[in-house]
Amino acid sequence: MPEKLEERVALLEAEVARLKRKVESDSSQSPWWEKITGTFANNSAYNEAMRLGSEYRKSLRSSSPESFDE
């Protein structure tokens, strides 16, 4: 049993080291949001979602009190 445990720990340590290298190399690249820029260009479903979101936010503003100072 201890041999298996040591093997598993060694595998996990190697995997953690691999993931750390990957994160470090990815962080030197451009931000994630720059990678997805334009993904939804000319997408009618996305445009509709943005329109509905905007409409919803406007409805919240129109139903909120005028002043919070009172």
Steps between C-alpha positions, in 0.01 A plus 500: 500500500769759584663441161175575323451808712852622422440438130174692511663790686783508244247507215302776667814706560598463135151606390505804731839601358364462145195712582715769662715521188189526285350778713827692499536475123134589440521806726768652279261496205214742436203516741215252449256770394726600213501139381119492472449845349270471200378152588137610486528735203191487279329254735128571522455303825776703669354826371158402633647407838673839522178680403299311762764565766497870423121507506498324838753744651299796372186356660681478834609863478152624417343318797764603756449797735615839372715579803659289767585803717162526671 
